[in-house]
Amino acid sequence: MATRVIIVRHGESTYNVEGRIQGHCDKSSLTQRGQAMATQVGDAIANIAIDAVYSSPFQRTRETTALILADRVNSPAVLYNDDLKEVNLKLWEELLFQEIEANFPDKMQEWRSAPHKLHLKGTAADGTEVDFYPIVDLYEQATRFWNDTLPNHLNQTILIVAHSAINRALINTAIGLTAAEHQRIEQSNCCISVLNFSGQLGEPVQIESLNLTAHLGEPLPKLRHDRTKRLLLVRHGETNWNRDGRFQGQIDIPLNEYGQHQAQQAGDFLKSVKIDAAVTSSMSRPRETAELILKYHPQVELKERKDLWEISHGTWEGKLESEIRLTDSELLDAWQAKPETVQMPEGENLNDVFERAIAAWNDIVQNATPGTTTLVVAHDAINKAILCHVAGVGPESFWTFKQGNGAVSVIDYQNGDARPPTLRAANITVHLGGILDKTAAGAL
């Protein structure tokens, strides 16, 4: 059992449209479109039982929360919590982003590349003196919220409605990232993210999905810049061994009938998305998945790479967990608890997998043309390694990112290859049956 946390950003606000800094300013309210977005969130999670609801106390989040819950019967009372307030940017609030760019270019560069170093010092419009590090303070705020809240909701589902920066801080602190990595992930208006906590903050947590926007009529988060290199990372569809829970590794098991259907669903989901290039592991299950996705993009040449093969499980390949436990019980326990410590018998360890997966990924990114979208189809362990790399964590965080069969993740390189990418969305499975990932939880 786990504590499921559904995190939603507020709908489009008047200040969002005007391009103004909001922060702690509470003058902004939802636009008509923002109200519709909040209703769409309510529809998307209508069948998920909610045990508790927490919201930022600001007007834009209050409105969003009320609209999400409007059609629920016996909805929990909303608990407004100051630790869910947006980042405090008191010197800049109500100013246009373009004014900040013009008047504080060095500070804006810090905000983008070293947010933990952003230091606001001066006199605010109301005459108060300001001297603080807003992102560092925000991460302390997020940590405090988790420590105060999680103990009260063991094995429950809670809904959080808040803001872009605090939501990023909540997700990042949950997986062990600091204020320095604040810009690694994205939170769009009325996006949905789902986290599963095994216990309290500091214990294992899984990102089931990140920044879902398909319920808003936008399958993928919008591109921010025309010159962005976008990569769509997809896990192959289901195999019979996934369904059985059998370790397949580098044994070349093809898709089963349902896996072919999942690949077709992924293709339908990405039908309207411009795809310019495609790369796949040369094993049959990802190659079949890629080919079914690309039926709507016949002009795209599919390239194959052996360095994207699944992890080698060595002597475990072809076996069920119950069979492995008979001979390698302690090693199997270690794999499930501390996978970075495990050397697979006659196979690979995670350092091996991370090294080749990241090298392959970096080569694909390097060869991508700015302004294009590249499809990459691979395996559970390979995709997890890539997502850890993109998020700025290592093999110890291997189980953090869920990868469902046929799931889509979105990574943008919008500031050049040498700068950290942005994880715009992770483990999108809405095309396979809803907000929650219902794909097989079988072995890798």
C-alpha positions in Angstrom: 0.0 0.0 0.0 1.1 3.6 -0.5 -0.1 7.2 -0.2 -1.2 8.4 -3.6 -0.8 12.1 -4.1 -2.5 13.9 -7.1 -1.0 17.3 -7.7 -2.7 19.9 -9.9 -1.7 23.3 -10.9 -4.4 26.1 -11.0 -6.1 26.9 -14.3 -5.1 29.8 -16.6 -5.3 33.1 -14.7 -5.6 36.7 -15.7 -1.9 37.3 -14.9 -0.9 34.2 -16.8 -2.5 35.7 -19.9 -1.0 39.2 -19.3 2.4 37.7 -18.7 2.7 39.0 -15.2 4.6 37.7 -12.2 2.0 36.4 -9.6 3.9 35.0 -6.6 2.1 36.0 -3.4 0.0 38.6 -5.2 -3.6 37.6 -4.9 -5.2 39.9 -7.4 -5.2 37.3 -10.2 -8.3 35.2 -10.9 -9.1 32.4 -13.4 -10.0 33.3 -16.9 -13.0 31.7 -18.6 -10.6 29.2 -20.2 -9.0 28.6 -16.8 -12.4 27.8 -15.3 -13.1 25.3 -18.2 -9.7 23.7 -17.6 -10.4 23.2 -13.9 -13.7 21.5 -14.8 -11.8 19.2 -17.2 -9.6 18.2 -14.3 -12.6 17.3 -12.2 -13.9 15.2 -15.1 -10.6 13.4 -15.5 -10.3 12.4 -11.9 -14.0 11.9 -11.2 -13.6 8.1 -10.7 -10.7 8.4 -8.3 -11.7 8.4 -4.7 -10.2 11.3 -2.8 -9.7 11.1 1.0 -8.4 14.7 1.6 -8.0 17.9 -0.4 -5.3 20.5 0.2 -5.2 23.9 -1.6 -3.2 27.0 -1.6 -5.3 29.8 -0.1 -4.9 32.2 -3.1 -7.9 33.1 -5.2 -6.7 31.3 -8.4 -6.2 28.0 -6.6 -9.4 28.3 -4.5 -11.4 28.8 -7.7 -9.7 25.8 -9.4 -10.2 23.6 -6.4 -13.9 24.4 -6.1 -14.5 23.7 -9.8 -12.6 20.4 -9.6 -14.8 19.3 -6.7 -18.1 20.8 -8.0 -19.7 17.5 -9.2 -18.3 15.3 -6.4 -20.7 13.7 -4.0 -19.5 13.9 -0.3 -16.3 15.6 -1.3 -13.8 16.1 1.6 -13.6 19.6 3.1 -10.8 21.7 1.5 -7.8 22.3 3.8 -6.1 25.6 2.9 -2.4 25.5 3.7 0.0 28.4 3.6 2.9 26.0 2.7 1.2 25.6 -0.7 1.5 29.3 -1.5 3.4 30.2 -4.7 7.0 31.3 -4.5 7.5 34.7 -2.9 8.8 37.1 -5.5 7.9 40.3 -3.7 10.2 42.6 -5.5 8.8 41.5 -8.9 5.2 40.8 -8.3 2.7 42.3 -10.7 5.5 43.2 -13.1 5.5 41.9 -16.7 8.0 39.1 -17.5 9.4 41.4 -20.2 10.0 44.1 -17.6 11.9 41.7 -15.5 13.9 40.6 -18.5 14.8 44.2 -19.3 15.5 45.4 -15.8 17.0 42.3 -14.1 18.7 40.3 -16.9 21.3 38.8 -14.5 18.7 37.8 -12.1 16.6 36.2 -14.8 19.7 34.2 -16.0 20.1 33.0 -12.4 16.4 32.0 -12.2 16.9 29.8 -15.3 20.3 28.3 -14.7 21.0 28.5 -11.0 17.7 29.1 -9.2 19.1 28.3 -5.8 21.4 31.3 -6.1 18.6 33.8 -6.9 18.9 36.5 -4.2 16.2 39.2 -4.0 17.3 42.2 -2.0 15.8 45.7 -2.0 12.7 47.7 -1.2 9.4 46.4 -2.2 6.5 48.5 -3.6 4.9 48.5 -0.1 8.1 49.9 1.5 9.2 46.7 3.2 12.8 45.6 2.9 13.5 42.3 1.2 16.6 40.2 1.5 16.1 36.5 0.9 16.6 33.5 -1.5 13.1 32.7 -2.7 13.7 29.3 -4.3 15.7 28.0 -1.3 12.9 29.2 1.0 10.4 27.5 -1.3 12.1 24.1 -0.9 12.0 24.5 2.8 8.3 25.2 2.6 7.7 22.1 0.4 9.7 19.9 2.8 7.7 21.3 5.7 4.4 20.5 3.9 5.4 16.9 3.3 6.6 16.3 6.8 3.4 17.8 8.3 1.0 16.1 5.9 2.1 12.7 4.9 1.9 11.1 8.4 -1.8 11.9 8.4 -2.7 10.0 5.2 -1.0 6.6 5.2 -2.6 4.5 2.4 -5.0 7.2 1.4 -5.3 9.4 -1.7 -4.9 13.1 -1.4 -5.4 15.9 -3.9 -3.2 19.0 -3.8 -4.1 22.1 -5.8 -1.4 24.8 -5.9 1.0 26.6 -8.3 3.8 26.1 -10.8 6.9 26.7 -8.6 5.6 25.2 -5.4 4.4 22.1 -7.3 7.8 21.7 -8.8 9.3 22.0 -5.3 6.9 19.4 -3.9 7.8 16.9 -6.6 11.5 17.6 -6.5 11.8 17.3 -2.7 9.8 14.1 -2.9 12.4 12.5 -5.1 15.4 14.0 -3.4 16.2 17.0 -5.6 17.3 20.4 -4.2 16.6 24.0 -5.2 19.5 23.8 -7.7 17.4 21.4 -9.9 14.2 23.5 -9.7 14.0 24.0 -13.5 14.3 20.2 -14.3 10.6 19.6 -14.5 7.5 21.4 -15.8 4.1 22.1 -14.4 1.5 23.4 -16.9 -1.8 25.1 -16.0 -4.3 22.4 -14.8 -1.8 19.6 -15.4 -2.1 16.5 -13.3 0.8 14.7 -11.7 0.6 11.5 -9.6 3.1 10.4 -6.9 3.0 7.3 -4.8 4.7 7.5 -1.4 5.8 4.2 0.3 5.9 6.1 3.6 7.2 9.4 4.8 9.4 12.0 3.0 12.8 10.4 2.4 11.4 6.9 1.9 11.0 5.6 -1.6 8.5 7.5 -3.8 7.4 6.7 -7.4 6.4 9.3 -10.0 3.5 7.5 -11.6 2.9 10.4 -14.0 4.1 14.0 -14.5 2.5 17.0 -16.1 -0.4 15.3 -17.8 -2.3 17.7 -20.1 -4.3 15.4 -22.5 -7.5 15.9 -20.5 -7.3 19.5 -21.6 -7.3 18.6 -25.3 -3.5 18.9 -25.6 -1.9 15.5 -25.9 1.6 16.9 -25.0 2.7 20.1 -23.3 3.2 23.0 -25.8 6.6 23.8 -27.1 8.1 26.9 -25.5 10.5 27.8 -28.3 10.7 27.1 -32.0 14.3 26.0 -31.8 13.7 23.4 -29.1 14.9 19.8 -29.6 12.0 17.7 -28.4 12.3 13.9 -27.7 9.4 11.6 -27.1 10.5 8.6 -25.1 8.2 5.6 -25.4 8.3 2.2 -23.7 7.4 -0.8 -25.9 3.9 -2.4 -25.6 3.1 -5.4 -23.5 4.6 -8.9 -24.1 3.4 -12.2 -22.7 6.3 -12.2 -20.4 5.4 -8.7 -19.1 1.9 -10.1 -18.4 3.3 -13.2 -16.6 5.8 -11.2 -14.6 8.7 -13.0 -16.2 12.2 -11.4 -16.4 12.9 -11.0 -20.2 15.9 -8.7 -20.3 17.8 -9.3 -23.6 15.7 -12.3 -24.7 13.9 -11.1 -27.8 10.3 -11.5 -26.9 7.8 -9.9 -29.3 4.7 -7.9 -28.5 1.5 -9.9 -27.6 -1.8 -9.0 -29.2 -2.6 -6.5 -26.4 0.9 -5.0 -26.7 0.2 -4.4 -30.4 -3.0 -2.7 -29.5 -1.2 -0.5 -27.0 1.3 0.5 -29.7 -1.5 1.3 -32.0 -3.1 3.4 -29.2 0.2 5.3 -28.7 0.3 5.9 -32.5 -3.3 7.3 -32.4 -2.3 9.5 -29.4 0.7 10.9 -31.3 -1.0 11.0 -34.7 -1.3 14.8 -34.7 2.2 15.3 -33.3 4.9 16.3 -35.8 7.6 13.6 -35.7 10.8 14.3 -37.7 13.1 11.4 -36.7 12.8 8.0 -34.9 15.2 5.7 -33.1 14.5 2.3 -31.5 16.2 -0.5 -29.7 16.8 -3.1 -32.3 15.0 -5.7 -30.2 11.6 -6.8 -31.7 9.2 -5.5 -29.0 10.3 -1.8 -29.2 10.8 -2.0 -33.0 7.3 -3.3 -33.5 6.0 -0.5 -31.2 7.9 2.1 -33.1 6.7 0.8 -36.5 3.0 0.9 -35.3 3.5 4.5 -34.1 5.1 5.6 -37.3 2.3 4.3 -39.5 0.9 7.9 -39.3 4.4 9.3 -40.2 5.5 7.2 -43.2 8.1 9.7 -44.2 10.2 9.1 -41.1 13.1 6.6 -41.3 13.3 4.3 -38.3 16.9 3.8 -37.1 17.9 1.0 -34.8 20.5 0.9 -31.9 21.8 -2.0 -30.0 22.9 0.2 -27.1 19.3 0.8 -26.3 18.7 -2.9 -25.5 17.1 -3.8 -22.2 19.2 -4.6 -19.2 20.8 -8.0 -19.2 19.4 -10.0 -16.3 21.8 -12.9 -16.9 20.7 -16.1 -15.4 17.4 -14.5 -14.3 16.1 -14.1 -17.8 13.1 -16.3 -18.6 12.3 -16.8 -14.9 9.4 -15.7 -12.7 10.2 -13.8 -9.5 9.0 -16.9 -7.5 11.5 -19.0 -9.3 14.4 -16.5 -8.7 13.5 -16.3 -5.0 14.2 -20.0 -4.6 17.9 -19.5 -5.4 18.7 -15.7 -5.2 16.3 -14.5 -2.5 18.7 -11.9 -0.9 19.8 -10.6 -4.3 16.2 -10.2 -5.4 15.4 -8.3 -2.3 18.3 -6.0 -2.9 17.2 -5.5 -6.5 13.8 -4.4 -5.2 15.2 -2.1 -2.4 18.6 -1.0 -3.5 19.0 -1.8 -7.2 22.1 0.2 -7.7 24.0 -2.3 -5.5 23.0 -5.4 -7.5 25.2 -7.2 -10.1 22.9 -9.5 -12.1 24.3 -13.0 -12.1 26.2 -13.3 -15.5 24.4 -10.0 -16.5 24.7 -6.2 -16.0 24.5 -3.8 -13.1 22.8 -0.5 -13.2 26.0 1.4 -13.7 26.5 -0.5 -16.9 23.0 0.2 -18.0 23.1 3.9 -17.1 26.5 4.3 -18.9 25.3 2.9 -22.2 21.8 4.3 -22.1 22.9 7.9 -21.3 25.7 7.7 -24.0 23.1 6.6 -26.6 20.7 9.3 -25.5 23.3 12.0 -25.6 24.3 10.9 -29.1 20.7 11.0 -30.2 20.2 14.5 -28.8 23.5 15.7 -30.3 22.4 14.6 -33.7 18.9 16.0 -33.5 18.2 19.3 -35.3 16.8 22.2 -33.3 13.1 22.7 -34.0 12.5 19.0 -34.5 10.9 16.1 -32.6 12.5 12.7 -32.3 10.7 9.5 -31.3 12.8 7.1 -29.2 11.3 3.7 -28.3 13.1 1.5 -25.8 12.6 -0.6 -22.7 11.7 -0.1 -19.0 15.2 -0.1 -17.5 16.7 2.0 -20.4 13.9 4.6 -20.1 14.2 4.7 -16.4 17.9 5.4 -16.7 17.3 8.2 -19.3 14.6 9.8 -17.1 16.9 9.7 -14.0 19.6 11.3 -16.1 17.2 14.0 -17.4 15.9 14.7 -13.8 19.5 14.9 -12.4 19.4 11.7 -10.2 21.4 8.5 -10.4 20.9 4.7 -10.3 19.9 4.9 -6.6 16.6 6.5 -7.9 16.0 3.8 -10.5 12.5 2.9 -9.2 11.4 6.6 -9.0 10.0 6.8 -12.5 7.3 4.4 -13.5 7.2 3.3 -17.2 4.1 1.6 -18.3 3.9 -0.4 -21.5 3.1 2.1 -24.3 3.7 5.1 -22.1 5.0 8.4 -23.5 7.4 10.8 -21.8 8.5 14.3 -23.2 11.9 15.8 -22.8 12.8 19.3 -24.2 16.2 20.7 -24.8 15.3 24.4 -25.2 18.6 26.1 -24.2 21.2 24.1 -26.1 22.6 20.6 -25.6 25.0 21.7 -23.0 22.3 23.0 -20.6 20.1 20.6 -18.5 16.9 19.5 -20.4 13.4 19.9 -19.1 11.2 16.9 -18.3 8.0 18.2 -19.7 5.9 15.1 -19.0 6.5 11.5 -17.9 4.7 8.2 -18.2 1.6 9.5 -20.1 -0.8 6.6 -20.3 -4.1 8.4 -20.7 -4.4 6.9 -24.2 -4.3 3.5 -22.6 -7.2 3.9 -20.1 -7.1 7.0 -17.9 -5.1 9.2 -15.6 -3.7 6.3 -13.5 -1.3 3.8 -15.1 -3.2 0.5 -15.5 -0.5 -1.2 -17.6 1.0 -4.6 -16.6 3.4 -4.3 -13.7 5.5 -7.3 -14.9 9.2 -7.8 -14.7 11.6 -5.9 -16.9 
